[in-house]
Amino acid sequence: MKRKKPHKKSWGAMTPAELAEATREFDHPLPESDFRPLTKAERAEWTRIMHAGARGREIVNSLHVDPDLLLQAKSYARRMKISINDVIELGIRTVISRKRA
């Protein structure tokens, strides 16, 4: 099956009609001929990515954060349209840079 060209517009900015057109290929199950085993290089990359994400989550899950502060951080992340991870990273970098100054 041929893949369509990447969309210029983000999914959230599309109208319902545009979104339906863009996702039409997923209305039916994909044919088995589209699937194949991963190559050795692809498997290595997949494993690396999966382990990298897990390591980051383990570190964050081991932190004890005031629940109210965490809710404020999540709210801030939503308003700024960034992830909670980015908020935490920004906070840590800010504190470290102020200590150095």
Helices and strands as residue ranges (DSSP letters): G 11-13, H 16-22, G 24-26, G 32-34, H 40-61, H 67-80, H 84-100
